[in-house]
Amino acid sequence: MPRSRGGGRGGQEAGRTELVSRSLQSAQHCLAGRDFGTAYAHYLLVLSLAPELRDDVKETFQYTLLKWAEELDSLNRVQDLFGCYEQALELFPDDEVICNSIGEHLFRMGFRDEAAGYFHKAVKLNPDYIDAKENFYRVANWLVERWHFIMLNDIKRNMTYHSAIQKVVRLGCKTVLDIGAGTGILSMFAKNAGAHRVYACELSKTMYELACDIVAANKMETGIKLLHMKSLDIAVPKHIPERVSLVVTETVDAGLFGEGIVESLIHAWEHLLLPPKPKGKDGNCKEYGQVIPAGAIVFGMAVECPEIRRHHRVGIQDIAGVHLPASVKFQSPAYSSVDFEETIEPYTTEKMSRVPGGYLPLTESFETMTVNFNNLQELKSLATRNPHQLSIPVIREGVLDAIIVWFVLQLDDEHSLSTSPHEETCWEQAVYPVQNLPDYFVKPGDLVMMEVSCLDCYLRIQNIRILNADRGMDIERGSNKNEEESLVLGSEAELCSALASLQTSKPDEVRQTCTLESTEIALLNNAPYHEGFKAAMRKVLTSLTPDKQLQIMDVEGLGGEVNSGNAQDGNTLPDPLYVLDVSEGFSILPIIAGTLGPVKPYSSVEKEQHRLTLDLISEANHFPRDTLEFWLRRVEDDGAVLQRPKSDKLWGIIILDVIEPSGLIQQEMMEKAAISRCLLQSGGKIFPQYVLMLGMLVESQTLVEENAVQGTEPTLGLNIAPFINQFQVPVRVFLDLSTLPCIPLSKPTELLRLDLMNPYLNNSNREVKVKICKSGQVTAIPFWYHVYLDEDISLDTSSETSHWKQAAVVLENPIPVEIGQEVVLSIQHHKSNISITVKQ
């Protein structure tokens, strides 16, 4: 007899239940055997057949997915990795753990914008998920850059743009395109002024979505059309139906041209704007095109600035007994950008009014360039124009460290904005460090000479050199120019003398040019850092090595060869002590360790340029060949750097990089310390051994305004703050406390101890009472560290020689305090992340 339909369904259900049960058992069996890929496949089958089990298997599925993702990542199976995550998100679309894990993989692969988006989604799904919050805070700068908050709080800037836009719209410019719209504030100014149709383009996905929300909240979505694209890709009538009479933009950086304003305006004039009004012609504004800003004047000044100097020039030749040879030339990225094929900003930026130690003007301010954004031919000629020469008289003696640059943005003939260091402005200044001169001293009567151009749509100041007043000629190698020495010649006799000198002299040959980040150059210039490490390493090595075998080597002028455990005078020394430096970036600590006796030092630098440089320094300091080795050449898995030096050996010293240059604790630091402790020989040490975190309570309106938009007043009544403030982060980094505008309300207080050698001394939750010494409003808690190499030797990350910056927790709401009051801080330490809150 045929089965009844009900019996068929019952049989199918029984079969499904059996298959689900067997798949669950198989998944658990695979997990026990660490076969994560097969376990993951079984869980997918279970969840597709029995979606009602989602909540029951969720945690185990998450664990399996994350382990399988790690395995796929290590095998470089990127497509399979993200395929798994797509499947997982289909099953659990609102799972914060999965979103956070996707973000971590994307971030490691360099996709920071995409990673930040997933971190933000994870935080929105679960605001208390600490891992996602910390990840989001670290990458929020790539979602919404911090200058958005500063500029939106700059009421003078907003009012000036508002007035200029209002004026021209009321004169008849009724169709507007906002290039690089950001939050859409300029578009909304135009719409409020009476523009009929406003178009706005924004490339950043996050900023585009933010602008959509803001425009809708201000009830202008019907009058402003937002486009998620580059202006260079906009076409009429495909994307917008007409050419416009006004383009508004603020796509300018500290160097004016760095955000591509020249290229975007050339395209706008050719494809998106109405033709400009001919000179002397009358007519309604709506018939012609124009740009706000209308133009700019760029100014410069030569300055002495020790802070810029120590971040861009290595100023010492002997570092803790290690000689830096003339055959090695160090330079910062701002200098080397001229050499690279890819386009890199040829300047760095500083808020010169807040630079530590200040600066000394060596020349008057001078005009370097003017540009008319309403002249298409002038814009086109900028990138092809030959560099023009400037000769600027020196007015004060000093050391030439940089040319600083700012500009006056002329919105129209009535409204302008200045980015000068003397103005109260949200802008930083562009800094062109002077490098590679034989002498940097200048005095009145000298001339500072340079070439100015707009190559690659960047403002470039190159071939900076000094014409000395005492000589009719000067032979100098110019800064930012890879050519033979520039000759500034006087008489024919001087020319002959100079040529003879060039033919007969044998200058030290530069065998290696090493480009370092500015923080790495500041580290090389940090003498207390290297002397401290040398003294601490010597103490450990002395304790681990019998006196008769420890041979402190003299590399400070006596020319002795460094001993690395080789046989000498017929005596065979025991195995050397192993030292591993896993500092981030360039470090000469392994070479310093190698000068202290029978040591086998290993460096973990990654870049081949850095390895060649360290080899040359080792050679110049008479290291036997192969004394210094590069650890990553021996490690098969870059993700497992912390291993034994040999199968039967342990490390005498492991150097960890605990503090980021930004002022935060390095990620996964405590996890690295836990592994390192297992790899030390008896009596071996981790450097640093422990870190004390110090902080104080301050009142700082500057930090408040740099962290969040302060209501509707600075944005002239527009409702922007609640939307962009979703992206505020509680910690500001890269601060200089010595120049931060703030009022201290308490004395420095120890907040936390992180012990890398004795973890039982660490406390993940701590309360600290802080006594108020001045009445006011607590708005922030700046913090820094004392890094203890041992009980006697410590480094202060807030000192004037420090290559580290400081950071600060910024409170969401100010807390009024009175003198004598005690404030209780709650300190939480999770993994390598630290949070500070005020208990009320």
N, C-alpha and C positions, 0 to 999 in steps of 0.2 A: 504493500500500500504506500502511496506517496505520503511524505511527511506533511503535517499541517504547517501553514505559514508561521504560526506562533512558535512551533517547535524549532523551525529553522532559525528564527531570531534568537531563541534561547540557546541554540547550539553555537551560533556566532558569538553571542555574548560570553559564553563559557570559554570559547576558544580565545577570545580577546583577553579575558581575565587571565587565562593560563599563560598567554604570550607575555602579558605585562608582568606577571609574577616571575616568570623565568628571566625576562630581561632585567628586572630589578636585581635578582640574585646574581646574574652575570655581571652587571655593573659593579656591584659590591665586591665580587670576586676580583674583577679587574683592578678596582681601586686598591685592594689589599696587595696586589702584585705590582702596583704603580704603573699599570698600563692605562694611562689616562685617556689616550685616543680612543681605545675600544670602549672604555667606560662611558665616555662622552657620547659615542654613537648609540649605546644602549639606552642612555637617558633620553636622547632625542626620540627614540622609538617609543619609550614609555610615555613621554609627554604628548606625542602625537596621537597615541592610542587612548590615553587616559588623561586628558587635560584637567580632570577633577583632582588629580594628584599633585598639581602644581605646588600648592602650599606645603605638602608633605615632603617633597623632594627638593624644594628650592635651595636650601643651604648646601646640601650635598652636591646638587647640580652646579651651583656657583663655584664650589671648591674644585670640582672636576674641570669645569671650563677654564678657571684661572690656571690650573696646573698644566692643562693641555695647551693653553695659549703660550705659557712660558716655554714649553717644549717646542712648539711650532716656531716661536720667535728665535730660539737658539739655533734652529735648523734653517733659519732665513726663509721659511715658507710663508711669506707675507700674505699672499692671496688666500691661502687656506686659513690663516690666522683670522683675517677679517671676515671670511666666509662664516667661520664659527660664531663670531660675534653677531653677525647679521641674523643667523639662525636663533641665537640666544635672545636677541632683542625682539624677534617676532613672538617668542614664547613669553618673555618677560619685558614688555616695552617700558615699564615704569620701575625698573630695578636699578637702584642707585649704585650697587656694587658693580654690576656689569658696566654701567656707563663710566664709572670711575676707572675701571680696569682698561676699557677701550682708550680712554684719555691718556692713561699712563703709557700704553704702547705707542700711541700717536706721538706723544711728547718725545719719547726716546728716539723716534724716527725723524724728528725735526718738524713735524706738522703741528706747530704750536697753536695756531689759531683754531684748528679743528679740535685739538686736545682740550683747549680752554673751554670750548663749547660743550663738550661732554662733561667736564668737571662742573661747569655751571648748572647743567641739567641735573647732575647727581645731587648738588647742593639744594636745588629747588625741590627735588623729590624728597630729600631728607636733610633739613637744615642742621641736624645734630650729627651728621656723619662726618667725623673728624678728618679721616683720610681725604675725603673729597674736598672738604673746606680748605685744608692746608694746600692741596694741589691747586685748587682754584685760586687761592690767594697768591700763589707763586707765579701763576701765568696770567692773572687778570690784566696785567699790563699789555698783553698781546690782544686781548679782547677789546678793551677800552683804554687807550693810552692815558697816562696820568695827566698829560697836559690839557686834556679836555676839561677836567675839573678846574684847573688853574685859569684857563681862558674864559670859561663860563662864569667864573667868579670875578673876572676883570670888568667891572662895570664901566670903566672909561672906554675900554676897547669896544664893548657892546653898544654903548651910546653913540660912539663915533661912527661905527658901521651903520647903526640904525638911522642916524641923521643923514648920512650920505645916500643910503638907499632910498629913504623917504623923499629926499629932495629930487632925485632923478626920476623916480616913479611918478611923482606929482607933476613933473615937467612933460610926461607923456610916454615914458618907457613902461609899457604895460605887459610885455611878455619877457619873462625872466628865466634864466638858467643858472642854477646854483651848482658849481663844480666842486666836488669834494664836500658834500653837504654836512657830514658829521651828524650832529643831532637835529639838523634842519633849522637852526636858529636864524640864519640869514634868509632862508626861504620864507620863514614866517614873518620876518621883518618886511619883506617885499609884499607879501599877501596883505598884511595889516596896513601897508602904505597905499593899497589900492590897485596892485597889479591884477590884471584879469586872469592871466594864466602863468603859473609858476611850475617849472620842471626842475627836479633836483636829482643828481646822480651821486651814488656812494658805492665804492668798491667793496669795503669791508662788509661781510654778511651781518656781523653783529651790529655794527653801527647803522646799517640799512634797516634792520628790523627794529632797532631802537628808535630811529627817526620815524618809522611808520607809526609806532605806538605814540610818540610824542606829538606828531602832527594830528593824529586822531584825537588825542586827549585835549588838544587845543582847538578842536572842531574846525580844522582846515583841510581835512582829507579830500574834500571835493574840489578844492582850489589848488592843491599842490600834488603834482604827479611825481612819485618817487621811483627812480630807476636803480636797480642793483647792477651797476656796470661802470666801467671806466668811461670818462667823457670821450676818449679817443675812439671808442667803439660806437658812439651815438651817431645815428644817421637820420636825416630828414628825407622823407616823412616816415621812415620805418619805425623810429622810436619816439620822435616828437613830430608833430604835424607841421611845424613852421620854423623858420629862422627867428631868433629872438632879438629884441632890441637892447637887452642888458644881460651881461654875464657878471655874476658876483662870485667871488672865490676868496679863500684865505689859504690856498694850498702853497704856503710859504713856510720855510723852516728858518732856523737861526742864520743860515747862509743864504737866505732869500730864495734860491733856485732849486733847493734840494728835493722838494716834493713834486717837481716836474711842471711848474707853472708855465715855463716857456713853451714846452712841447704842447701842453693842453690848450694854451691860448692861440698858438699857431693853428692848431686843428680847429679851434672854435671860430677864429676869423675866417678860415677857409670854408667851413662846412656848416656852422651853426648860428653865426651872428649875421645880422643885416650889415651891409657895408657901412664903413665909418662916414661920419659927416665930413664932406670936403671943407677945407679951410675957407673961411669967409662966407660960407653958404648958410643962409637961414633955413629954417624948416622945423617941423615938429619932430621931437625926439623919437616918436614911434617909427619914423621912416628910416632911422639910422641905428647902427649898433654902437655900443660902448661897453667898457669893462670897468668894474670896481674891484680892485684898486686901479687907478689910472696909470700909476708909475711908482718908481722908487728911486731913492738916492742911497747909495751904499757908502758907509764911512769905515775908516780903519784907524788904528793907533798901535804903535810899537810900545811894548811894555816889558818891564821886569816883573816877574812873578815866580817866587821860589816854588810855589805849589805846582804850577804848570811845569816848571823845570824838572822837579823830581819825578814827575809822571811821564816825562818824554825824553829825558837824557840821563844816561847812566853817568853819575858825577864822581864815582870813585873807581880807582884802579885796583884797590886791594880790599877784598871782602873777607874778613875773619881769617886773614893769612893766605887767602887764595888770590893769586894775581890774575887780572883780566888782561889778556894780551892785546896788543894793538892790531893783531891780525883778525880780531873779531869786532865787528861794528854792530851795535844795537840801535834799533830804530823803532818808533811807534807806528801803528797803522796809518796815522794821519800823514806821516812822511812817505811811507811805502806805497800809498795809494797811487802815486804817479807811475810806479813801475808795473802795476798789475793791469792785466788786460780787462778784467771785470771792473765795473764802475763801483768805486767805494768812495764814501764821503772823504774829501781831502782835509777835513777839519774835525775837531771835537767841539763840544759846547760846554760852557760854564756860565753860571750866574755870577758875573764878575763882582757884583756888589757883596756877594757872600763867599767869595773864595777865601779859604784859610790863609792868614798872613797878609791878605790884601795884594795890591799891585801898585807899581810905580810907573806913571806915563813917562816914556822916554822921548816921545814926539808929541806935537799937537795932533789933534784929530785931523784926518785928511780924507778927501773924497776919492773913492776908488772907482766908482762907476755910477752911471745913471741909466735907467731903462724906462721906456714908454710902452706900457702894455696895450695902448691903443694904436700902436703903429706896427702893422704886420711885417713890413720890411725890416724894421729895426730888430724885431724879435727873431726873424730868420737869420739876420747877420750876426747875432750874438754868438752862436755856436761855432761860426766859421771865422770870426774876426781874429786877427793875429793878436797875441798878448801885447798889452801896452806897458811901457816901462814907467815906473814911478821912482823918484828920488826924494826922500823925505828927510829934512834936516833934524838932527838930534838936538834936543833942548836941555837934556839932563843926563849926567853920567850914570851908568848902571850896566846891568847885564841884560843883553837882548834875549828874551825868552820866547816871545810870541808876538804875532800880529793879531789883535782882536778886531772883530768886525761886527757892525750893527747896521741898521738901515732905518730910513724914514719911509714909511709906506704912505704914499699920497693917494688917498681914496678918490679925491677930486681936487679942484682948485681951492677948496675951503676946508676940507677935513683931512687930517693926517694922523698917523700913529708912529711913535718912535720906539725902537727896541734898544736904545742907548743904555749902557750900564748906569748912567746917572738918573734915569727915569724910573718912576714906580711903574713897572711893567711886568706882565706875566712871562715875558720872553727871556730866554737866555741869549748869550752872544756866541758867535762862531769864533773858535780859537784855532789859529794856524801856528803850531809849535815850530820854533826855529831849531833846526838840527844840522849837524854835519858842517859846522864852521870851525876853523882852527882857533878862533878867538871870538868870544861873545861880548867883550867889553866895548862900550861905546861912550863917547863924551861929546859935549857941545862942539859943533863944527864938523862932526862926522855926518855921513849920509847913510840912511838905510835904504837900500835899493831892492826892488822887487818887480816881478812881472805879474800882471793881473789879466785873467781871461775867464771865459765861461765855457771851458771845454767840457764835453759830455753833459751840458746843462747843469754843471756845478760851478759855483764861484770858486776859482782857483787862484791862490796867491803863491807863486813859486819863485825859485831861484833867488831867495832872500839872501842878501849879502851886505857887507859893510864897506863903505868907501872911507878910508881913514883920512882925517884932515891933515895928519903929519906927513903924508907921503903923496907924491904926485900920481902914484899908481898903487894898486893893491891887488895881489893875487889871492883870490879866495875861492874855495869850493862853495858854491851857492847851496842854500837849503832847498830841498825838494827839486833837485835836478840831477839826473844821472848823465853828466857829460864831463869832459875834462875841465880843469880849473878855468873859471871865467877870468879874463884878463882885463883889468881897467888900467889902461896904459897912459904913462906920461910921456917923457921925452924919448928920443930914439936910443939914447944911451941906457935908459932904464929898461927899454924893451930888450936890448942885447943882453943886459945883465940878467933879466928875468929868464930869457931863453937858455942862457948858459946854466943858470941854477936848475932849471927844469931838466936839462940834459945830464947834469952830473950828479944831482941828488938822488938818493935811493931811499925813499920813504918806506915806512913799514907797509908791506903789502897786505891789503885786506883780503883774507882768504875766505871769510864767511860773514855774510850779512844776516843778522838774526832779527826778525820782526817779532816784537813782544807787545802784548796788550799793555796799556798804560799802567794797570795795577801791577803787572809783572815787573815793569821798570821801577815802579815805586818800591816794590819788594827788594829788588837788587840794591836800591839806595837805602834800605832800612838796615843800618849798621847794627843797632841794638838787637834786632831779630837774629842776625847771623852770629853775632858774638855770644848771644844767649844760648843758641843751639850748640855752638862749639863747646862752650863751658859745660853744658849739661851732658853732651855726648861724651866728653872727656871723662867726666866723673863716672858714668856708667861703664865705659870701656876699661877704666882703671880698676873698677871693682870686679870686673869679669876676667881680667888678665893679670897673671903674676907680674910683679914689678920688673923682674929681670927680663921678661919677654916683651913688655910694652915699650915700644920705641916711639916716643913723640917726635914726629918728623918736623924739621925746620924748612918751611917753604917760604919763609919771610925774608929771603935775601941770601941765605947761605948755600942755596942750590942743592941741597940734599935730595936724593931720590926717595919717593914715598914708598914705604914698606907695605906690601900687601900679602905677606906671609910667605914670600919666596925664600929660598936658601941664601944666606949671606955668610961669607967668611967660613964656609964649610959647616955652619950650624944650620940645622933644619928646624924651622919654627913650626909650632903646631898649626892646626887649621885656623884660618882667620875667623874673626867675629863677623857675622853677617848683619848688614844694615840695609833696610829697605825703606825707601822714601816714596810714599804714594801720595805726595802733595799734588794738588791740581795745578796744571800748567808748568811753567819753567822754574826749576829749582836747582841751586848749586849745593844744597845741603849734602848730597852724596859725596861730592868732591871734598867738602870740608871734613866729612867723616873719614875720608881716605887719608887725610893728612895726620890723623891722630894715632896711627900705629898699625898693627896687623889686622886690617879691616878689609872685607870684601863688600864694597858698597854697590847697591843697585838703585838705578833711577827708573821711575815709571813714566817719564815723558813720552808723549805719543808722536809728536811731529818730528819728521826726519831732520828738518832744519835745526830744531833744538838739540837733537842728538849729535849732529855734526859740530854744533857750537860747544857742547859739553866735552866732546872729544878733543877739540882744539884747546880748550881751557885745561883739560887734564894733561895734554902734551906740554903746554907751556909751563905747567907746574911740576914737570918731571915725573908724572905717573908712569910706571911701567905699562906697556901696552896691555890692554884688556883688563886692567885693574877695575875700572868702572865698567859695569855692564848695564844693559838696558833690559829691564825685567820683562817687559811686554813681548820681547823677542823670544822669551823662553816659555811664556804662558800661552797655552793653546786656546783657552777660553778667556777672552777679555773681561767677561763678567765675573770671573773668579780670580781676581788679581792676588788676593790674600791666600798664599800657599806656602808650604815649606820651601826653603832655598834648595834643599836636596832631600831625598827621601829619608835620610838618616840625620838631618840637621835641622836646627831651629834658629830663629832670629835673635840677635842680641838687642837690636833696636828696630822698632817700626815707627816711622814718622807718618802721622795722619794729618790731613788738612781739616781742621775742626770748624773753622769760621770761614764763611764765604766773604769775598771782598765787599759784598753788599751790607754786611753786618748781621746776617742770619747764621744760625747753626747749619752746617752742611747736612744735607739729607742723608739718612741711613747711617749717620755717624756712630750712634751707639751700637748698631748692628755690626758695623765694621770693627769697632773696638772689641766686641764680644769674640769675634773670630780671631782678631789679633792676639788676644790674651792666650788663646790656645796654641799659638805658633811661636811663643817666646820661650827661649831657654831659661833655666833657673837664673834669677837675677836680672833677666832682660827687662826692658822698659818700653812702654808706648810713650811717644811724645806727641802732644803734651800729656802729662799724667792726669791732670784735672783742670777744669775751667770754672771760674767764678763769674756769674752773670750779675752785673750791677745795673742799677737804674735809679731814676729820681722822678719826682712829679714836677711837671712844668705847666705853665700857661703859655700857649703859643697859638695865636690866631693864624699865623702862617701855615702851621700844620693842619689846622682845621680846614682852611680854604683850599689847601692842596689835596685834601682827602675827599671832600664832598661839596656839591653845589649847595650854597646857603640860601635856600628858599627861592622865591620868585623875584626878589628885589634886584639882584645882579643881572638876571635875564629879562629885565624890564617887563615883568608881569607874565611872561610865558611860563607855562607849567612844564618844566624840564627836570627839575631836581629829583622827584620821586622815581623817575625812570632811570636816569643815569646813575643815581646813587645806589641802585641795585648792584652796581659793579665796584663800589668802593671796597677797599680792603682795610683790615684793622691795623696793618703794619706798613709804615713808610720806611723805605730802605735807601741806601746810598746818601745818608745824611752826614753833614759835618757839624757836630754839636758845638764846636768852637765858634761858629758863625751863625748858627740857627737863631733867628729872632725868637726869644722866649724869656720868660721870667721863672727862674727856679723857685719852687714852692717847698722843696725839701732838700736835705743833703743826700748825696749818693748813698744807696743802701744795697747790701748784698741780697739778691733775689733768689739765686739758685746755684747749687754746686753740681756740676756734671763730672763724675769721676770715671775716667776711662780704665784705670787700673783696678779700682775697688768698687765695683758696681753696687755692692751692698750699702754703700754710703749714699747712694742716690735716692731721692724721694720724688715720686711721680706727682704728688700733690702737696703743696706747701702754702701756708699762709704767713705773710710778712706784715708786721706793723710798721708803718712809716709815719714819723712825726712831722707835722707841718711847721715850717719855720717862717712862712710868710703867707698872709691871707690872700686869697684870689680864687680863680676857677681852674681846677685841674682839667686840662684838655688833652694831655698826652703824657706818656711814660717813655722817654728815651732810655735805651739800654746799650750796654757795651760789655766787654769782657776783660778779665785778667786771666791770661793763659799761662798756667803753671807748668813749666817743663820739669821742675822738681820743687821741693819745698822752698828753695832759696832763690830760684831763677824764674822770673815771670815776665810776661809781655803784656803791655796795656794797649788794647785796640783803639783807645781814644787818644793816644799820645800824638804829638805833632809829627813824629817820624813814622807813624803807623801807615801801612799800605791798606789797612782795613778802613772801611767807613762804619758809621753807626746806624742804628735803626730806632724806630719809636712806635709804640702802640698808640694809636689815636682813638680816643673815646668817642662813642656815638653822640653822647650828650655831656656837656661840661658839668663838673661837680664842684659846687661852691665849698670852700674850706676856710677855716679860721686858724690863725696862729696858735700853736699848742695842741691842736686837735690831732688825733691819731687816725690814719686811714689804713684799712686792712686790704692788702692785695692778695688775691688768690692766684698762685702760680701752678700751672698744670704742664707736665712734661709727658708728651705722648710720642713714642718712637724718638725722632730727632726734632720734633716740633714742640714749641713752647708757646703757651698762651698766657696772657696776663689780663686779669679783670679786677675791677674794684668792687669789693663787697660793700653793700649799703644796707 
